[in-house]
Amino acid sequence: MSDGLGQFCWFDLITPDEGAAKAFYTEVVGWSTTEFDMGGTPYTMFALPGTTEALGGIMKLTEASREAGVPPHWIGYVSTPDIEATFARAVELGAEVHHGVTPISSVGRFAVLADPAGGAFALFASEKGVAPLKATADVGECAWHEHMTPDLDGALAFYMALFDWEETGRMDMGPMGPYVMFGPRGAGVAIGGMMKTPENVAMPAVWSYYTRVPDIHGAVGKAQAMGGKLMHGPMEVPGGDLAAQLQDPQGAVFALYEAKAKG
């Protein structure tokens, strides 16, 4: 295990209907589920297909949060060996605090913030460390982390200063501007990309997480049959892989990814 500064290590779905979400994602993505007791509060965890290796969970979107305008959504947790220092640095860089550093018994500590453009993310310090960074995600794991923001230069400066990420490459998308890929400094692996929100789209910054599936067309078909909406794709991305963005029946946006067949 490693301290893993800057690695995405956990993903939570915040939803008004936990039971419906559990049924939807186990069918569409193939995850299994396990139950965890968070100090008297039940918490359903998603695990890799056919295993008990947890990668995320489901949390209730409260009525108070809904009334405050918080939509159903996925949020990614980024690991840090020193959560107090990373939390303080985020605030210094202009982050807004949504939830201060909080312990989870025998697991670690977490905090929830938003970057200066409104993109929500979480910090996590595990008591056991995090697994080494993989060059390629397995089926069921998050394969790509994408950030769309109205302030691309500001987002790059914020996250690279906070997590010690570095630019690993960029693509010219014409009128939409560059697509900038990033990864942990010195790792030689891109873990995601950032792009500017289109000028005609009025929305705060947002993170999207692409889960790897063996058959993206089959997964999209299952999602639509269960009430999900296809927003974009499936489309081929540079390198020949396939990607699609969808919305689950409760309104949370998620994304799927299929790796190009070898050979």
DOVEX-991291 format. One record per atom (N, C-alpha, C, O): residue in three letters; z, y, x. Coordinates in steps of 0.1 Angstrom, whole numbers, padded with zeros to 4 digits, always signed. Atoms other than C-alpha are relative to their C-alpha. Layout:
<sites>
ALAZYX/...
</sites>
This chain:
<sites>
MET+0000-0012+0009/MET+0000+0000+0000/MET+0000+0012+0009/MET+0003+0012+0021/SER+0000-0012-0008/SER-0004+0036+0011/SER+0005+0012-0008/SER+0008+0010-0020/ASP-0005-0012+0008/ASP+0008+0071+0001/ASP-0011+0005-0008/ASP-0008+0011-0019/GLY+0012-0003+0009/GLY-0027+0078-0012/GLY-0001+0014-0005/GLY-0005+0015-0017/LEU+0002-0013+0005/LEU-0027+0115-0014/LEU-0014+0002-0005/LEU-0024+0000+0002/GLY+0013-0003+0005/GLY-0056+0125-0036/GLY-0007-0011-0007/GLY-0019-0010-0010/GLN+0006+0011+0007/GLN-0063+0091-0052/GLN+0003+0000-0015/GLN+0015+0001-0018/PHE-0003+0002+0014/PHE-0067+0087-0089/PHE+0006-0014-0001/PHE+0000-0023+0003/CYS-0007+0012+0000/CYS-0042+0060-0097/CYS+0004-0005-0014/CYS+0009-0016-0015/TRP-0005+0004+0014/TRP-0035+0059-0135/TRP-0007+0009-0010/TRP-0011+0020-0007/PHE+0007-0007+0010/PHE-0051+0070-0167/PHE+0007-0002-0014/PHE+0010-0013-0018/ASP-0006+0001+0013/ASP-0034+0078-0200/ASP-0009+0005-0011/ASP-0016+0015-0010/LEU+0007-0004+0011/LEU-0050+0080-0234/LEU+0010+0006-0010/LEU+0020+0000-0014/ILE-0009-0007+0010/ILE-0033+0106-0257/ILE-0007+0000-0013/ILE-0017+0007-0015/THR+0008+0003+0012/THR-0042+0096-0292/THR+0010+0000-0012/THR+0022-0003-0011/PRO-0009+0000+0012/PRO-0028+0100-0328/PRO+0001-0014-0006/PRO+0010-0016-0014/ASP+0000+0014+0006/ASP-0035+0063-0336/ASP+0000-0010+0011/ASP-0011-0015+0015/GLU-0001+0009-0011/GLU-0022+0040-0309/GLU-0006-0014-0003/GLU-0013-0020+0006/GLY+0005+0013+0004/GLY-0030+0008-0328/GLY-0016-0001+0000/GLY-0022-0010+0005/ALA+0014-0001+0001/ALA-0066+0018-0335/ALA-0007+0001+0014/ALA-0017-0005+0017/ALA+0005-0002-0014/ALA-0071+0029-0299/ALA+0000-0013+0008/ALA-0009-0016+0015/LYS-0002+0013-0007/LYS-0058-0004-0286/LYS-0011-0010-0004/LYS-0017-0016+0005/ALA+0010+0009+0005/ALA-0082-0024-0308/ALA-0014+0005+0005/ALA-0022-0004+0009/PHE+0013-0005-0004/PHE-0112-0001-0299/PHE-0003-0003+0015/PHE-0013-0008+0018/TYR+0003+0002-0014/TYR-0109-0002-0261/TYR+0001-0014+0005/TYR-0006-0017+0015/THR+0000+0014-0005/THR-0100-0038-0257/THR-0013-0007-0004/THR-0018-0016+0003/GLU+0013+0005+0004/GLU-0132-0046-0276/GLU-0012+0006+0008/GLU-0021-0001+0013/VAL+0011-0007-0006/VAL-0155-0020-0260/VAL+0000-0002+0015/VAL-0010-0005+0021/VAL+0000+0000-0014/VAL-0143-0021-0224/VAL+0004-0014+0005/VAL+0001-0018+0016/GLY-0004+0013-0004/GLY-0127-0056-0223/GLY+0014+0000+0006/GLY+0018-0011+0011/TRP-0013+0000-0006/TRP-0093-0045-0212/TRP+0009-0009-0008/TRP+0007-0012-0020/SER-0011+0006+0007/SER-0062-0066-0220/SER+0011+0010-0001/SER+0010+0020+0005/THR-0011-0010+0001/THR-0029-0050-0229/THR+0013-0007+0003/THR+0015-0019+0000/THR-0013+0004-0002/THR+0007-0054-0219/THR+0009+0010-0005/THR+0006+0022-0006/GLU-0009-0009+0005/GLU+0038-0038-0233/GLU+0011+0003+0010/GLU+0015-0005+0018/PHE-0010-0005-0009/PHE+0063-0017-0213/PHE+0010+0008-0007/PHE+0007+0016-0016/ASP-0011-0008+0007/ASP+0097-0003-0224/ASP+0003+0012+0009/ASP+0009+0011+0020/MET-0003-0012-0007/MET+0100+0033-0213/MET+0013+0006-0005/MET+0013+0016-0013/GLY-0013-0005+0004/GLY+0137+0038-0218/GLY+0002+0000-0015/GLY+0007+0009-0021/GLY-0002+0001+0014/GLY+0136+0026-0254/GLY-0013+0004-0008/GLY-0013+0001-0020/THR+0013-0004+0006/THR+0101+0040-0261/THR-0011-0010+0003/THR-0014-0012+0015/PRO+0010+0009-0004/PRO+0074+0013-0263/PRO-0013+0007+0005/PRO-0016+0018+0000/TYR+0012-0006-0006/TYR+0043+0020-0242/TYR-0010-0012+0003/TYR-0006-0021+0010/THR+0011+0010-0002/THR+0011-0001-0243/THR-0008+0004+0012/THR-0013+0015+0014/MET+0008-0002-0012/MET-0006-0005-0210/MET-0013-0008+0000/MET-0014-0019-0005/PHE+0013+0007-0002/PHE-0043-0014-0204/PHE+0000-0007+0013/PHE+0005-0001+0023/ALA+0001+0007-0013/ALA-0050-0040-0178/ALA-0014-0005+0002/ALA-0022-0006-0008/LEU+0013+0004-0003/LEU-0081-0052-0161/LEU-0003-0013-0007/LEU+0006-0021-0010/PRO+0004+0012+0008/PRO-0101-0079-0180/PRO+0006-0013+0006/PRO+0003-0016+0018/GLY-0005+0013-0004/GLY-0083-0113-0178/GLY+0011+0001+0010/GLY+0015-0010+0015/THR-0011-0001-0010/THR-0054-0100-0157/THR+0011+0008-0006/THR+0011+0013-0018/THR-0011-0009+0004/THR-0021-0082-0160/THR+0001+0012+0010/THR+0011+0019+0010/GLU+0000-0011-0009/GLU-0031-0056-0134/GLU-0003+0013-0008/GLU-0014+0017-0011/ALA+0001-0011+0008/ALA-0024-0024-0153/ALA-0007+0012+0007/ALA-0005+0014+0019/LEU+0007-0011-0006/LEU-0045+0007-0148/LEU+0002+0013-0009/LEU-0003+0024-0005/GLY-0002-0011+0009/GLY-0035+0030-0177/GLY+0008-0004-0012/GLY+0012-0015-0014/GLY-0008+0003+0012/GLY-0018+0033-0210/GLY-0003+0009-0012/GLY-0012+0018-0011/ILE+0002-0008+0012/ILE-0016+0048-0245/ILE+0013+0008-0003/ILE+0024+0002-0003/MET-0012-0008+0004/MET+0007+0077-0255/MET-0004+0007-0013/MET-0015+0010-0016/LYS+0002-0006+0013/LYS+0012+0092-0289/LYS-0003+0015+0000/LYS+0005+0022+0007/LEU+0002-0015+0002/LEU-0003+0126-0297/LEU+0008+0004-0011/LEU+0005+0001-0023/THR-0010-0004+0011/THR+0025+0142-0316/THR-0007+0010-0009/THR-0016+0017-0006/GLU+0004-0009+0010/GLU+0020+0162-0347/GLU+0001+0015+0005/GLU-0007+0023+0002/ALA-0002-0014-0005/ALA+0034+0193-0329/ALA-0011+0003+0010/ALA-0016+0015+0010/SER+0011-0002-0010/SER+0008+0189-0301/SER-0013+0003-0008/SER-0021+0011-0004/ARG+0012-0002+0008/ARG-0020+0186-0327/ARG+0000+0013-0006/ARG-0011+0020-0006/GLU+0000-0013+0006/GLU-0009+0217-0345/GLU-0001+0011+0010/GLU-0006+0022+0007/ALA+0001-0010-0011/ALA-0008+0235-0311/ALA-0014+0000+0005/ALA-0018+0008+0014/GLY+0014+0000-0004/GLY-0045+0226-0307/GLY-0004-0010+0011/GLY-0015-0010+0016/VAL+0003+0010-0010/VAL-0042+0197-0283/VAL-0008-0011-0006/VAL-0003-0018-0016/PRO+0008+0011+0005/PRO-0070+0172-0290/PRO+0003-0014+0006/PRO+0009-0014+0016/PRO-0001+0013-0007/PRO-0070+0135-0284/PRO-0008+0000+0013/PRO-0019+0006+0014/HIS+0007-0001-0013/HIS-0079+0130-0247/HIS+0005-0010+0010/HIS+0016-0016+0008/TRP-0004+0008-0012/TRP-0078+0110-0215/TRP+0005+0010+0011/TRP+0000+0020+0012/ILE-0005-0008-0012/ILE-0058+0124-0185/ILE+0002-0010+0012/ILE+0007-0021+0010/GLY-0001+0008-0012/GLY-0060+0111-0150/GLY+0012+0005+0009/GLY+0015+0017+0010/TYR-0011-0003-0009/TYR-0030+0109-0126/TYR-0005-0002+0015/TYR-0011-0011+0018/VAL+0003+0000-0014/VAL-0035+0117-0089/VAL+0012-0002+0008/VAL+0022+0005+0006/SER-0012+0004-0007/SER-0012+0102-0064/SER+0004+0010+0011/SER-0005+0017+0017/THR-0006-0008-0011/THR+0010+0121-0039/THR+0012-0006+0005/THR+0020-0012-0003/PRO-0013+0006-0006/PRO+0037+0109-0015/PRO+0012+0010-0002/PRO+0023+0006+0000/ASP-0010-0010+0001/ASP+0056+0142-0021/ASP-0003+0008-0012/ASP-0010+0019-0011/ILE+0004-0007+0013/ILE+0054+0153-0057/ILE+0005+0014-0001/ILE-0001+0023-0007/GLU-0006-0014+0000/GLU+0077+0183-0053/GLU-0009+0010+0008/GLU-0011+0021+0003/ALA+0009-0009-0008/ALA+0055+0197-0025/ALA-0013+0002-0007/ALA-0018+0013-0007/THR+0013-0001+0006/THR+0023+0190-0043/THR+0001+0008-0013/THR-0008+0016-0016/PHE-0002-0008+0012/PHE+0036+0204-0076/PHE+0002+0015+0004/PHE-0004+0023-0003/ALA-0002-0014-0004/ALA+0048+0236-0058/ALA-0013+0006+0005/ALA-0016+0018+0002/ARG+0013-0005-0005/ARG+0014+0239-0041/ARG-0010+0003-0011/ARG-0017+0013-0011/ALA+0008-0002+0012/ALA-0004+0235-0074/ALA+0003+0013-0007/ALA-0006+0021-0010/VAL-0004-0012+0006/VAL+0016+0263-0089/VAL-0004+0012+0008/VAL-0008+0023+0003/GLU+0004-0011-0009/GLU+0010+0285-0059/GLU-0015+0003+0000/GLU-0019+0014+0001/LEU+0014-0001+0001/LEU-0027+0279-0063/LEU-0005+0005-0014/LEU-0017+0007-0016/GLY+0003-0005+0013/GLY-0026+0291-0099/GLY+0000-0010-0011/GLY-0004-0007-0022/ALA+0000+0010+0011/ALA-0020+0259-0119/ALA+0010+0004-0011/ALA+0020+0011-0008/GLU-0009-0002+0011/GLU-0003+0261-0153/GLU+0008-0013-0002/GLU+0002-0024-0002/VAL-0009+0012+0002/VAL+0027+0237-0158/VAL+0000-0004-0015/VAL+0004+0004-0023/HIS-0001+0006+0013/HIS+0025+0215-0189/HIS+0013-0008-0001/HIS+0019-0009-0012/HIS-0012+0009+0000/HIS+0053+0191-0180/HIS+0005-0001+0015/HIS-0003-0005+0024/GLY-0006+0000-0014/GLY+0076+0194-0149/GLY+0002-0014+0005/GLY+0000-0023-0002/VAL-0003+0013-0007/VAL+0084+0167-0124/VAL+0011-0008-0008/VAL+0022-0003-0010/THR-0009+0008+0008/THR+0100+0139-0144/THR+0000-0015+0005/THR-0010-0020+0008/PRO-0001+0014-0005/PRO+0113+0104-0133/PRO-0003-0010-0011/PRO+0000-0007-0022/ILE+0002+0012+0008/ILE+0102+0071-0148/ILE+0008-0011+0007/ILE+0004-0015+0018/SER-0009+0009-0006/SER+0129+0046-0141/SER-0007-0012+0006/SER-0015-0019+0000/SER+0006+0011-0008/SER+0119+0021-0114/SER-0015+0000+0002/SER-0020-0009+0008/VAL+0015-0001-0001/VAL+0083+0033-0115/VAL-0004+0012+0010/VAL-0011+0009+0019/GLY+0004-0011-0008/GLY+0081+0068-0099/GLY+0003+0013-0008/GLY+0011+0013-0017/ARG-0002-0013+0006/ARG+0078+0104-0109/ARG-0014+0006-0003/ARG-0024+0004+0004/PHE+0012-0006+0004/PHE+0051+0124-0127/PHE+0001+0014-0004/PHE+0013+0019-0006/ALA+0000-0013+0005/ALA+0041+0159-0137/ALA-0014+0003-0006/ALA-0024-0004-0001/VAL+0013-0003+0007/VAL+0013+0174-0159/VAL-0003+0015+0002/VAL+0006+0023-0001/LEU+0003-0014-0002/LEU-0005+0206-0151/LEU-0015+0002-0005/LEU-0021-0007-0009/ALA+0014-0003+0002/ALA-0038+0224-0157/ALA-0004+0009+0011/ALA+0003+0018+0016/ASP+0005-0009-0010/ASP-0060+0240-0131/ASP-0002+0014-0005/ASP-0001+0016-0017/PRO+0001-0014+0005/PRO-0067+0278-0133/PRO-0011+0002-0010/PRO-0010+0011-0018/ALA+0010-0001+0010/ALA-0097+0271-0155/ALA+0003-0008-0012/ALA-0005-0009-0022/GLY-0004+0008+0011/GLY-0078+0249-0179/GLY-0001-0014+0000/GLY+0002-0021-0010/GLY+0002+0015-0001/GLY-0086+0214-0167/GLY+0013-0007+0002/GLY+0020-0005+0012/ALA-0013+0007-0001/ALA-0056+0191-0173/ALA-0001-0011+0009/ALA-0011-0018+0010/PHE-0001+0012-0009/PHE-0045+0166-0147/PHE+0015-0002+0002/PHE+0023+0006-0001/ALA-0013+0004-0002/ALA-0014+0148-0137/ALA+0003-0004+0014/ALA-0007-0009+0021/LEU-0004+0004-0013/LEU+0005+0141-0105/LEU+0009-0013-0002/LEU+0016-0014-0012/PHE-0009+0012+0001/PHE+0022+0107-0098/PHE+0004-0004+0014/PHE-0004-0005+0023/ALA-0006+0005-0012/ALA+0045+0096-0070/ALA+0006-0013-0003/ALA+0016-0014-0010/SER-0004+0014+0003/SER+0049+0058-0071/SER+0012-0004+0010/SER+0012+0000+0022/GLU-0011+0005-0009/GLU+0081+0042-0058/GLU-0006-0011+0009/GLU+0001-0015+0019/LYS+0006+0011-0007/LYS+0058+0014-0045/LYS-0012+0003+0008/LYS-0018-0005+0015/GLY+0012-0003-0006/GLY+0029+0033-0031/GLY-0012-0003-0009/GLY-0010-0009-0019/VAL+0012+0003+0008/VAL-0007+0030-0043/VAL-0009-0009+0009/VAL-0009-0009+0021/ALA+0009+0008-0006/ALA-0034+0005-0035/ALA-0010+0008+0009/ALA-0013+0019+0005/PRO+0010-0007-0008/PRO-0059+0014-0007/PRO-0012+0003-0008/PRO-0016-0004-0017/LEU+0012-0005+0007/LEU-0090+0033-0018/LEU-0011-0010+0002/LEU-0014-0015+0013/LYS+0012+0009+0000/LYS-0119+0010-0027/LYS-0013+0008+0001/LYS-0014+0019-0004/ALA+0013-0006-0001/ALA-0155+0018-0018/ALA-0007-0001-0013/ALA-0015+0007-0017/THR+0006+0003+0012/THR-0166+0003-0051/THR+0010-0005-0010/THR+0018-0014-0007/ALA-0010+0004+0011/ALA-0147-0001-0084/ALA-0004-0013-0006/ALA-0016-0016-0006/ASP+0003+0012+0007/ASP-0144-0034-0100/ASP-0003+0002-0015/ASP+0000+0013-0020/VAL+0002-0001+0014/VAL-0154-0041-0136/VAL+0013+0003-0007/VAL+0023-0004-0004/GLY-0012-0004+0007/GLY-0128-0024-0159/GLY+0007+0011+0007/GLY+0016+0017+0001/GLU-0006-0011-0007/GLU-0118+0001-0133/GLU-0008+0013-0001/GLU-0019+0013-0005/CYS+0007-0013+0000/CYS-0126+0038-0132/CYS-0009+0001+0012/CYS-0004+0001+0024/ALA+0009+0000-0011/ALA-0157+0041-0111/ALA-0004+0014+0005/ALA-0009+0016+0016/TRP+0004-0013-0004/TRP-0162+0079-0111/TRP+0009+0010-0008/TRP+0012+0008-0019/HIS-0008-0011+0006/HIS-0142+0111-0118/HIS-0007+0013+0000/HIS-0010+0018+0011/GLU+0009-0011+0001/GLU-0162+0140-0130/GLU+0007+0012-0006/GLU+0014+0011-0016/HIS-0006-0012+0004/HIS-0151+0176-0134/HIS-0010+0010-0004/HIS-0019+0014+0004/MET+0009-0011+0005/MET-0170+0202-0155/MET+0009+0012-0002/MET+0019+0012-0009/THR-0008-0012+0000/THR-0157+0237-0151/THR-0009+0013+0000/THR-0020+0013+0005/PRO+0007-0013+0000/PRO-0168+0273-0158/PRO+0000+0007+0013/PRO-0007+0016+0016/ASP-0002-0006-0014/ASP-0157+0282-0122/ASP-0001-0011+0010/ASP+0009-0016+0015/LEU+0002+0011-0010/LEU-0172+0256-0098/LEU+0006+0004+0013/LEU+0013-0004+0019/ASP-0006-0004-0014/ASP-0163+0275-0066/ASP+0015+0000-0001/ASP+0021-0004+0009/GLY-0014+0000+0002/GLY-0128+0281-0079/GLY+0006-0014+0000/GLY+0017-0017+0006/ALA-0005+0014+0001/ALA-0123+0244-0088/ALA-0001-0007+0013/ALA+0008-0014+0017/LEU+0001+0007-0013/LEU-0136+0232-0055/LEU+0011+0005+0010/LEU+0017-0003+0017/ALA-0011-0005-0009/ALA-0112+0255-0036/ALA+0013-0005-0004/ALA+0021-0008+0004/PHE-0013+0004+0005/PHE-0083+0246-0058/PHE+0003-0015+0003/PHE+0013-0018+0009/TYR-0003+0014-0002/TYR-0086+0208-0057/TYR-0001-0004+0015/TYR+0007-0013+0019/MET+0000+0004-0014/MET-0096+0206-0020/MET+0012+0004+0007/MET+0016-0002+0017/ALA-0013-0005-0007/ALA-0066+0227-0010/ALA+0012-0009-0005/ALA+0021-0011+0003/LEU-0011+0007+0006/LEU-0043+0207-0033/LEU+0001-0015+0005/LEU+0011-0019+0008/PHE+0000+0015-0003/PHE-0054+0171-0025/PHE-0007-0004+0013/PHE-0008-0015+0016/ASP+0006+0002-0013/ASP-0071+0175+0008/ASP-0013-0008-0002/ASP-0017-0017+0006/TRP+0014+0006+0002/TRP-0105+0164-0007/TRP-0010+0008+0009/TRP-0007+0019+0013/GLU+0011-0006-0007/GLU-0137+0172+0011/GLU-0013-0003-0007/GLU-0015-0013-0014/GLU+0013+0002+0006/GLU-0173+0176+0000/GLU-0007-0011+0007/GLU-0007-0011+0019/THR+0007+0011-0006/THR-0193+0145+0006/THR-0015+0000-0002/THR-0022-0008+0003/GLY+0015-0002+0003/GLY-0227+0157-0007/GLY-0002+0008-0012/GLY+0008+0011-0020/ARG+0003-0007+0012/ARG-0244+0177-0033/ARG-0015-0002-0004/ARG-0023-0004+0004/MET+0014+0001+0005/MET-0275+0176-0055/MET-0003+0012-0008/MET+0005+0018-0015/ASP+0004-0011+0007/ASP-0295+0204-0069/ASP-0005-0004-0014/ASP-0014-0012-0015/MET+0003+0003+0014/MET-0297+0203-0107/MET-0008+0011-0006/MET-0007+0013-0018/GLY+0008-0011+0005/GLY-0320+0233-0110/GLY+0008+0011-0007/GLY+0018+0016-0001/PRO-0007-0011+0007/PRO-0308+0259-0136/PRO+0015-0003-0002/PRO+0022+0007-0003/MET-0014+0003+0002/MET-0275+0240-0140/MET+0008+0002+0013/MET+0020+0001+0013/GLY-0007-0002-0013/GLY-0267+0246-0103/GLY+0003-0013+0007/GLY-0003-0023+0004/PRO-0002+0012-0008/PRO-0254+0221-0078/PRO+0010-0010-0006/PRO+0019-0006-0014/TYR-0009+0010+0004/TYR-0236+0188-0085/TYR+0007-0004+0013/TYR+0001-0009+0022/VAL-0007+0002-0012/VAL-0209+0186-0058/VAL+0009-0012+0000/VAL+0018-0014-0009/MET-0007+0012-0001/MET-0195+0152-0048/MET+0012+0002+0010/MET+0011+0009+0020/PHE-0012-0002-0008/PHE-0160+0149-0033/PHE+0007-0014+0003/PHE+0005-0023-0005/GLY-0008+0012-0002/GLY-0136+0123-0018/GLY+0011+0004+0010/GLY+0011+0015+0015/PRO-0011-0003-0009/PRO-0104+0121+0003/PRO-0005+0003+0014/PRO-0015-0004+0019/ARG+0005-0004-0013/ARG-0109+0137+0037/ARG+0001-0011+0010/ARG+0011-0018+0011/GLY+0001+0010-0010/GLY-0121+0113+0063/GLY-0002-0014-0005/GLY-0003-0023+0003/ALA+0002+0014+0006/ALA-0124+0083+0039/ALA-0014-0005+0000/ALA-0016-0017+0000/GLY+0014+0004+0000/GLY-0162+0084+0039/GLY-0004-0006-0014/GLY-0014-0013-0015/VAL+0003+0005+0014/VAL-0161+0076+0001/VAL+0000+0011-0010/VAL+0010+0019-0010/ALA+0000-0010+0011/ALA-0171+0098-0028/ALA+0007-0007-0012/ALA+0004-0018-0016/ILE-0007+0006+0012/ILE-0148+0093-0058/ILE-0004+0008-0012/ILE+0000+0004-0023/GLY+0004-0007+0012/GLY-0163+0119-0081/GLY-0009+0012+0003/GLY-0013+0014+0014/GLY+0009-0011-0001/GLY-0183+0150-0087/GLY+0004+0012-0009/GLY+0011+0010-0018/MET-0003-0012+0008/MET-0180+0186-0100/MET-0012+0008-0003/MET-0022+0008+0006/MET+0011-0007+0004/MET-0204+0207-0118/MET+0004+0012-0009/MET+0015+0012-0015/LYS-0003-0012+0008/LYS-0206+0241-0136/LYS-0003-0003-0015/LYS-0013-0009-0018/THR+0002+0001+0014/THR-0202+0241-0174/THR-0013+0008-0004/THR-0014+0020+0001/PRO+0012-0007+0004/PRO-0236+0251-0190/PRO+0004+0014-0006/PRO+0014+0015-0013/GLU-0003-0013+0004/GLU-0237+0288-0198/GLU+0001+0001-0015/GLU+0009+0010-0020/ASN-0001+0000+0014/ASN-0242+0281-0235/ASN+0011-0008-0006/ASN+0012-0009-0018/VAL-0011+0008+0005/VAL-0211+0259-0238/VAL+0013+0007+0003/VAL+0016+0010+0015/ALA-0013-0007-0002/ALA-0178+0277-0244/ALA+0011-0010-0001/ALA+0015-0014-0012/MET-0011+0010-0001/MET-0151+0253-0233/MET+0008+0001+0013/MET+0002+0005+0023/PRO-0007+0000-0013/PRO-0123+0251-0207/PRO-0005-0011+0009/PRO-0012-0020+0005/ALA+0003+0011-0009/ALA-0126+0229-0177/ALA+0005-0013-0005/ALA+0015-0014-0012/VAL-0004+0013+0005/VAL-0124+0192-0184/VAL-0004-0011+0010/VAL-0014-0010+0017/TRP+0003+0012-0008/TRP-0122+0159-0165/TRP-0005-0011-0009/TRP-0001-0013-0020/SER+0005+0012+0007/SER-0142+0128-0175/SER+0001-0012+0009/SER-0001-0010+0021/TYR-0003+0012-0008/TYR-0135+0093-0163/TYR-0010-0011-0005/TYR-0010-0015-0016/TYR+0010+0010+0003/TYR-0162+0066-0161/TYR+0005-0014+0004/TYR+0007-0017+0015/THR-0005+0014-0002/THR-0151+0030-0166/THR-0012-0009+0002/THR-0022-0008-0005/ARG+0011+0009-0003/ARG-0173+0003-0151/ARG+0000-0011-0010/ARG+0011-0018-0012/VAL+0002+0011+0009/VAL-0186-0022-0175/VAL-0012-0009+0005/VAL-0021-0003+0011/PRO+0011+0008-0005/PRO-0210-0052-0169/PRO-0013+0003-0007/PRO-0024+0001-0002/ASP+0012-0002+0008/ASP-0234-0042-0197/ASP+0002+0013-0008/ASP+0009+0012-0019/ILE-0003-0013+0006/ILE-0234-0005-0207/ILE-0007+0000-0014/ILE-0001+0006-0023/HIS+0007-0001+0013/HIS-0259-0010-0236/HIS+0009-0008-0010/HIS+0010-0004-0022/GLY-0008+0008+0009/GLY-0237-0038-0251/GLY+0013+0007-0003/GLY+0018+0007-0015/ALA-0013-0007+0002/ALA-0205-0017-0246/ALA-0003+0012-0010/ALA+0006+0015-0019/VAL+0003-0012+0009/VAL-0222+0014-0263/VAL-0002-0005-0014/VAL+0003+0001-0024/GLY+0002+0005+0013/GLY-0233-0008-0292/GLY+0013-0004-0007/GLY+0015-0002-0019/LYS-0014+0003+0006/LYS-0197-0021-0297/LYS+0007+0012-0004/LYS+0013+0013-0015/ALA-0007-0012+0003/ALA-0184+0014-0296/ALA-0005+0006-0012/ALA+0003+0011-0021/GLN+0006-0006+0012/GLN-0208+0026-0322/GLN+0004-0008-0013/GLN+0006-0003-0023/ALA-0003+0009+0011/ALA-0201-0004-0344/ALA+0014+0002-0005/ALA+0018+0000-0017/MET-0014-0002+0003/MET-0164+0004-0343/MET+0004+0015-0003/MET+0015+0018-0004/GLY-0003-0014+0004/GLY-0168+0041-0352/GLY-0001+0010+0011/GLY+0002+0022+0009/GLY+0002-0010-0011/GLY-0174+0057-0318/GLY-0013+0007-0001/GLY-0022+0002-0007/LYS+0012-0008+0000/LYS-0200+0083-0312/LYS-0006+0001+0014/LYS+0001+0003+0024/LEU+0007-0001-0013/LEU-0226+0083-0284/LEU-0004+0015+0001/LEU-0011+0021-0007/MET+0003-0014-0003/MET-0228+0118-0269/MET-0011+0002+0009/MET-0019+0012+0008/HIS+0010-0002-0010/HIS-0251+0113-0240/HIS-0003-0013+0007/HIS+0007-0020+0011/GLY+0003+0012-0007/GLY-0270+0084-0225/GLY-0002-0012-0009/GLY-0004-0010-0021/PRO-0001+0003-0014/PRO-0271+0057-0214/PRO-0012+0005+0008/PRO-0024+0005+0003/MET+0010-0005-0009/MET-0291+0073-0186/MET+0002-0004+0014/MET+0013-0007+0019/GLU-0001+0004-0014/GLU-0300+0064-0151/GLU+0004+0012+0008/GLU-0001+0024+0006/VAL-0005-0011-0009/VAL-0282+0085-0124/VAL-0006-0004+0014/VAL-0010-0015+0016/PRO+0005+0002-0013/PRO-0293+0089-0088/PRO+0006-0013+0006/PRO+0018-0015+0007/GLY-0004+0013-0006/GLY-0292+0055-0071/GLY-0003-0012-0009/GLY-0002-0023-0005/GLY+0004+0010+0009/GLY-0302+0036-0102/GLY+0011-0005-0009/GLY+0008-0014-0018/ASP-0011+0004+0009/ASP-0268+0031-0119/ASP-0002+0007-0014/ASP-0010+0016-0015/LEU+0001-0005+0013/LEU-0264+0038-0156/LEU+0013+0006-0005/LEU+0024+0001-0001/ALA-0012-0007+0005/ALA-0239+0062-0173/ALA-0002+0005-0014/ALA-0013+0008-0018/ALA+0000-0005+0013/ALA-0230+0072-0208/ALA+0013+0007-0003/ALA+0023+0003+0002/GLN-0013-0007+0005/GLN-0205+0096-0225/GLN+0001-0002-0015/GLN-0009-0001-0022/LEU-0002+0003+0014/LEU-0190+0088-0258/LEU+0013+0006-0005/LEU+0021+0012+0003/GLN-0012-0005+0006/GLN-0162+0098-0282/GLN+0006-0012-0008/GLN-0002-0018-0016/ASP-0006+0011+0008/ASP-0138+0072-0296/ASP+0003+0005-0015/ASP+0002+0017-0017/PRO-0002-0004+0014/PRO-0130+0072-0334/PRO+0011+0010-0002/PRO+0010+0017-0013/GLN-0011-0010+0002/GLN-0099+0094-0329/GLN-0004+0013+0006/GLN+0003+0023+0005/GLY+0005-0012-0005/GLY-0119+0120-0310/GLY+0001+0002+0015/GLY-0003+0012+0020/ALA-0002-0001-0015/ALA-0111+0113-0273/ALA-0014-0003+0007/ALA-0020-0013+0003/VAL+0012+0002-0007/VAL-0141+0116-0250/VAL+0003-0010+0012/VAL+0013-0008+0019/PHE-0001+0009-0011/PHE-0146+0088-0225/PHE-0014-0003+0005/PHE-0024+0000-0002/ALA+0013+0003-0006/ALA-0174+0075-0203/ALA-0001-0014+0006/ALA+0009-0020+0010/LEU+0003+0013-0005/LEU-0190+0043-0192/LEU-0010+0000+0011/LEU-0018+0009+0012/TYR+0009+0001-0012/TYR-0208+0032-0160/TYR-0003-0015+0002/TYR+0005-0024+0001/GLU+0005+0013-0004/GLU-0229+0002-0151/GLU-0007+0001+0014/GLU-0016+0009+0016/ALA+0006+0000-0013/ALA-0237-0005-0115/ALA-0014-0007+0000/ALA-0016-0017-0007/LYS+0013+0005-0002/LYS-0273-0012-0105/LYS+0001-0015+0005/LYS+0008-0017+0014/ALA+0000+0013-0005/ALA-0280-0049-0101/ALA-0005-0001+0014/ALA-0015+0005+0018/LYS+0004+0001-0014/LYS-0283-0060-0065/LYS-0011-0010+0001/LYS-0013-0019-0008/GLY+0011+0009-0002/GLY-0313-0078-0052/GLY-0014+0006-0001/GLY-0024-0001+0000/
</sites>
